[in-house]
Amino acid sequence: MCFSAGASFGASAVLSVIGVATLSRCGKRQQMAFAGIPLIFAVQQVSEGLIWLALLNPGYALWLKPATYTFLAFAQVVWPSWVPFAILLLETSTPRKKILYIATGIGLLVSGYLAYRLMTQPIHAEIAGMHIFYSLGSMNSALHDSAILYFLAIVVPPFISSVKGMWLFGLSIGIAYIITHLFFEDYELSVWCFFAAIISIVVFIVLFRLQQTLAGIIGPKALNPAVKF
């Protein structure tokens, strides 16, 4: 799990490599949002690495607040809307798109509410055991409901998608969410670096299989990379 600055920065390095490899598989612009997931995870883990440094070394104290808000912005605001939107962009079935539009709307609602909380609630990060504990302000029923909607927004869309293998993405997120909730409930946000690499590898696999499917339909020569490195 994420138990040090080195672990967070190391996870970020691995995720960056996976992210570059995944983006290189993009054959269409519509795939870039989904392919960018590993790189977003990488930036998120860099921010948590800075939190570790700031909490352990007074010389980095000035980094604590911006790094904390950056990490939480990705964890709470970006993901619930980014995941369903990225999957929506890949969808070709009109009936499935309608459901994914609803999921994206739910995600945007969750993102907006959690962004509001980040701006209005006292936010605090501290080291507890081998993890970072994030205090997110007062707990209420709305926050509990947002957690349920968060889960629905990021776990359900992959199972709605007609993209081959996308269910693996949903399964990996679902398992990660359940494990962190059952065994690391107080540190859910901090243990994601362990699962981020696994989820990112699944993103690469899904995109690779999608490219194989498209190649069989329109021909390999038509799949020029949308992003070149």
C-alpha positions in Angstrom: 0.0 0.0 0.0 1.0 3.6 0.0 3.2 3.8 3.1 5.9 6.3 2.1 6.8 9.1 -0.2 9.0 6.6 -2.1 6.1 4.2 -2.6 3.9 7.1 -4.0 6.7 8.4 -6.3 7.5 4.9 -7.4 3.9 4.1 -8.2 3.7 7.4 -10.1 6.8 6.3 -12.2 5.2 3.0 -13.1 1.9 4.6 -13.9 3.6 7.1 -16.1 5.2 4.3 -18.2 1.9 2.5 -18.5 0.2 5.8 -19.3 2.6 6.6 -22.2 2.2 3.1 -23.5 -1.6 3.3 -23.3 -1.8 6.7 -25.1 0.4 5.3 -27.8 -2.3 2.8 -28.5 -4.9 5.5 -29.3 -6.1 5.3 -32.8 -8.9 7.9 -32.4 -9.3 11.1 -30.4 -12.3 9.6 -28.6 -10.0 7.1 -27.0 -7.7 9.6 -25.4 -9.9 10.3 -22.3 -9.9 6.6 -21.4 -6.3 6.1 -22.3 -5.3 9.1 -20.1 -6.5 7.4 -16.9 -3.1 5.9 -16.0 -1.4 9.3 -16.4 -4.0 11.0 -14.2 -3.3 8.3 -11.6 0.4 9.1 -11.9 -0.1 12.8 -11.2 -2.4 12.0 -8.3 0.3 9.8 -6.7 2.9 12.5 -7.2 0.7 14.8 -5.1 0.4 12.2 -2.4 4.2 11.7 -2.4 4.5 15.5 -1.7 2.1 15.1 1.1 4.3 12.5 2.7 7.3 14.7 2.4 5.5 17.7 3.8 4.2 15.7 6.8 7.6 14.2 7.6 9.9 17.0 6.7 9.3 20.6 7.9 11.3 21.9 5.0 8.4 20.8 2.7 5.6 22.2 4.9 4.6 24.8 2.3 3.7 21.9 0.0 1.2 20.3 2.3 -1.9 22.3 1.6 -1.6 22.5 -2.2 -0.6 18.9 -2.5 -3.5 17.8 -0.2 -6.1 19.7 -2.2 -4.6 18.5 -5.5 -4.7 14.8 -4.4 -8.3 15.2 -3.1 -9.4 17.0 -6.3 -8.3 14.1 -8.4 -9.6 11.4 -6.0 -13.0 13.1 -5.3 -13.8 15.5 -8.1 -12.1 14.2 -11.3 -12.8 10.4 -11.1 -16.6 10.3 -10.7 -17.2 12.3 -13.8 -14.1 11.4 -15.9 -14.6 7.6 -15.8 -18.2 7.5 -17.1 -17.4 10.3 -19.7 -14.4 8.5 -21.0 -16.4 5.3 -21.4 -19.3 7.3 -23.1 -16.8 8.6 -25.7 -16.0 5.0 -26.7 -19.6 3.8 -27.0 -21.2 3.3 -30.4 -24.5 1.8 -29.3 -27.2 4.5 -29.0 -29.3 2.8 -26.3 -26.2 2.2 -24.2 -25.1 5.9 -24.8 -28.3 7.1 -23.2 -27.6 5.2 -20.1 -24.0 6.4 -20.0 -25.2 10.0 -20.4 -27.2 9.4 -17.2 -24.2 7.9 -15.5 -22.0 10.9 -16.6 -24.7 13.3 -15.2 -24.6 11.5 -11.9 -20.8 11.7 -11.9 -20.9 15.4 -12.6 -23.4 15.8 -9.7 -21.1 14.0 -7.3 -18.0 15.9 -8.6 -19.8 19.2 -8.0 -20.9 18.3 -4.5 -17.5 17.0 -3.4 -15.8 20.1 -5.0 -18.1 22.3 -3.0 -17.1 20.4 0.2 -13.4 20.8 -0.6 -13.9 24.5 -0.8 -16.1 24.9 2.3 -15.0 22.2 4.7 -11.8 22.1 6.9 -9.5 19.6 5.2 -6.6 18.0 7.0 -4.1 15.2 6.2 -2.0 13.3 8.8 0.0 10.1 9.0 -1.8 7.3 10.7 0.2 4.0 10.8 1.5 3.4 7.4 -1.1 5.4 5.6 -2.3 9.0 5.2 -5.6 9.8 6.9 -7.6 12.5 5.3 -10.1 14.4 7.5 -12.8 15.8 5.1 -14.9 17.9 7.5 -18.3 17.1 9.0 -20.0 13.9 8.1 -23.6 14.0 7.0 -26.2 12.0 5.0 -25.4 13.9 1.8 -21.8 12.8 2.0 -23.0 9.2 2.6 -25.3 9.4 -0.4 -22.5 10.9 -2.6 -20.3 7.9 -1.7 -23.0 5.6 -3.1 -23.5 7.6 -6.2 -19.7 7.8 -6.6 -19.5 4.0 -6.6 -22.4 3.8 -9.2 -20.8 6.4 -11.5 -17.4 4.7 -11.8 -18.3 1.0 -11.4 -21.6 0.6 -13.4 -20.6 2.3 -16.7 -18.0 -0.4 -17.6 -20.6 -3.1 -17.4 -23.0 -1.1 -19.6 -20.3 -0.5 -22.3 -20.3 -2.6 -25.4 -16.5 -2.3 -25.7 -14.9 -5.7 -25.6 -13.2 -6.4 -22.2 -14.5 -3.2 -20.6 -16.1 -5.3 -17.9 -12.6 -6.1 -16.7 -12.1 -2.5 -15.9 -15.4 -2.3 -14.0 -14.5 -5.5 -12.1 -11.0 -4.2 -11.1 -12.5 -1.0 -9.8 -15.3 -2.7 -8.0 -12.9 -5.2 -6.3 -10.5 -2.4 -5.3 -13.4 -0.3 -3.9 -14.8 -3.2 -1.9 -11.4 -4.2 -0.5 -10.4 -0.7 0.6 -13.9 -0.2 2.1 -13.8 -3.4 4.1 -10.2 -3.5 5.3 -9.0 0.1 5.0 -12.1 2.2 5.6 -10.3 5.0 7.4 -7.6 5.1 4.7 -9.6 4.5 1.5 -8.2 7.5 -0.4 -4.6 6.6 0.6 -4.4 3.0 -0.4 -5.5 3.5 -4.1 -1.9 3.7 -5.3 -1.7 -0.1 -4.9 -4.8 -0.7 -7.1 -4.1 2.2 -9.5 -1.4 0.2 -11.3 -3.6 -2.9 -11.6 -6.5 -0.7 -12.9 -4.2 1.1 -15.3 -2.9 -2.2 -16.8 -6.5 -3.2 -17.4 -7.0 0.1 -19.2 -4.1 -0.8 -21.5 -5.6 -4.3 -22.1 -9.0 -2.9 -22.9 -7.6 -0.3 -25.3 -5.4 -3.0 -27.0 -8.4 -5.3 -27.5 -10.4 -2.3 -28.8 -7.7 -1.6 -31.4 -7.6 -5.2 -32.5 -11.4 -5.1 -33.0 -11.2 -1.9 -35.0 -8.4 -3.2 -37.1 -10.5 -6.2 -38.0 -13.3 -3.8 -39.1 -11.6 -0.9 -40.8 -8.1 -2.3 -41.4 -4.8 -1.7 -39.5 -3.6 1.0 -41.9 -6.5 3.3 -40.8 -5.5 3.2 -37.1 -2.8 5.8 -37.1 -1.9 6.8 -33.5 -3.8 9.9 -32.3 -0.9 10.6 -30.0 2.7 10.3 -31.0 5.7 10.2 -28.7 
